[in-house]
């Protein structure tokens, strides 16, 4: 019998809580990031995106990671989700510095090289998740489509 890692239990427990409408306390940055990605996935599903992969990692270099790989009609979409406190001095979009953009481009190229499905068009989207500073506050999502950051 395989032992389930405690981190996997927390992963599924959090998703169950969030599905029931319970929210994180917004004090734990790791949980905030997971919550932001969960919100982003649900947001895109409601917009009729088909999600191919969450937290995709390259087989050749595990550092190459993409938050979401989706299909929007006939377009392959790479999505970066940036969850931040609404009190942050910068927006999630503004946190995509030169180093992060370079890493994302490398990851996108790795995905295209490692997957046999060929798509004639693809794009890069960013979803900003502004998390409230209090549990009773409202979460805000911003979807930036077809970002030209390269």
C-alpha positions in Angstrom: 0.0 0.0 0.0 1.4 3.4 -1.0 1.6 6.0 1.6 0.1 9.3 0.6 2.3 12.3 1.3 1.0 14.8 3.8 1.5 17.6 1.3 -0.9 15.8 -1.2 -3.6 15.6 1.5 -3.3 19.3 2.2 -3.5 19.9 -1.5 -6.8 18.1 -1.9 -8.1 19.3 1.5 -7.6 22.9 0.4 -9.4 22.4 -2.9 -12.3 20.8 -1.1 -12.5 23.7 1.4 -12.3 26.3 -1.4 -15.0 24.4 -3.4 -17.3 24.7 -0.4 -16.7 28.5 -0.2 -14.2 28.5 2.6 -11.2 30.8 2.0 -7.6 30.8 3.2 -6.6 33.2 5.9 -4.4 35.1 3.4 -1.4 35.0 5.7 0.4 32.0 4.1 2.0 33.0 0.8 2.2 29.4 -0.4 -1.5 28.8 0.2 -2.3 32.2 -1.4 -0.5 31.1 -4.5 -2.3 27.8 -4.7 -5.6 29.5 -4.0 -4.8 32.0 -6.8 -4.1 29.2 -9.2 -7.3 27.4 -8.3 -9.3 30.6 -8.8 -7.5 31.2 -12.2 -8.3 27.7 -13.4 -12.0 28.0 -12.4 -12.1 31.4 -14.1 -10.7 30.1 -17.4 -13.0 27.0 -17.3 -16.0 29.4 -17.0 -14.7 31.2 -20.1 -14.7 27.8 -22.0 -11.0 27.2 -21.9 -9.9 23.6 -22.0 -7.1 23.0 -19.5 -4.4 20.6 -20.9 -2.0 20.9 -17.9 -1.6 22.6 -14.6 1.9 23.3 -13.3 3.5 21.7 -16.3 7.2 20.9 -16.0 9.7 19.9 -18.7 10.9 16.3 -18.6 14.4 17.6 -19.6 14.7 20.4 -17.1 12.3 20.5 -14.2 13.0 24.2 -13.7 11.0 24.9 -16.8 7.4 25.4 -15.4 4.2 26.8 -16.8 1.2 27.5 -14.5 -1.5 26.5 -17.0 -1.5 25.2 -20.6 -4.9 25.7 -22.1 -6.8 25.6 -25.4 -9.0 28.6 -26.3 -11.0 27.5 -29.3 -8.1 26.6 -31.6 -5.3 28.5 -29.9 -2.8 27.1 -27.4 -2.6 29.4 -24.4 0.2 29.5 -21.9 -1.0 31.2 -18.7 1.0 32.7 -15.8 -1.1 33.3 -12.7 0.2 36.0 -10.3 -1.6 36.1 -6.9 -0.8 39.1 -4.7 -2.3 41.0 -1.8 -4.5 43.9 -2.9 -2.2 46.1 -0.7 0.9 45.2 -2.7 2.8 48.2 -4.2 3.0 46.5 -7.6 0.5 44.6 -9.7 1.0 40.9 -10.5 1.7 42.0 -14.1 4.4 44.4 -13.1 6.2 41.5 -11.2 7.1 39.9 -14.5 10.6 41.1 -14.6 13.3 40.4 -17.2 14.5 37.2 -15.5 10.9 35.8 -15.2 10.1 36.6 -18.8 13.2 34.9 -20.0 12.4 31.8 -17.9 8.8 31.8 -19.3 10.0 32.0 -22.9 12.4 29.0 -22.2 9.5 27.0 -20.7 7.2 27.8 -23.6 9.8 26.6 -26.1 10.4 23.5 -24.1 6.7 22.7 -24.0 6.4 23.1 -27.8 9.5 21.0 -28.4 8.3 18.2 -26.0 4.7 17.9 -27.1 3.8 16.4 -30.4 0.5 18.2 -30.7 1.1 21.0 -33.1 -0.8 24.2 -32.9 -0.6 26.9 -35.6 -1.3 29.6 -33.1 -0.4 30.2 -29.5 -0.3 33.0 -27.1 0.7 34.1 -23.6 -1.9 35.3 -21.0 -1.5 36.6 -17.5 -4.2 36.3 -14.8 -3.7 38.7 -11.9 -5.4 37.6 -8.7 -5.8 40.4 -6.1 -6.3 38.8 -2.7 -8.0 40.8 0.0 -6.2 41.6 3.2 -9.2 40.4 5.2 -11.1 37.2 4.9 -14.4 39.0 4.3 -12.9 41.1 1.4 -13.5 40.4 -2.3 -11.1 38.7 -4.6 -10.5 40.5 -7.9 -9.3 38.7 -11.1 -7.9 40.4 -14.2 -7.3 38.5 -17.4 -4.7 40.0 -19.7 -4.8 38.2 -23.0 -2.2 37.9 -25.7 0.6 39.6 -23.8 3.7 40.5 -25.9 6.4 40.5 -23.2 9.2 39.0 -25.3 
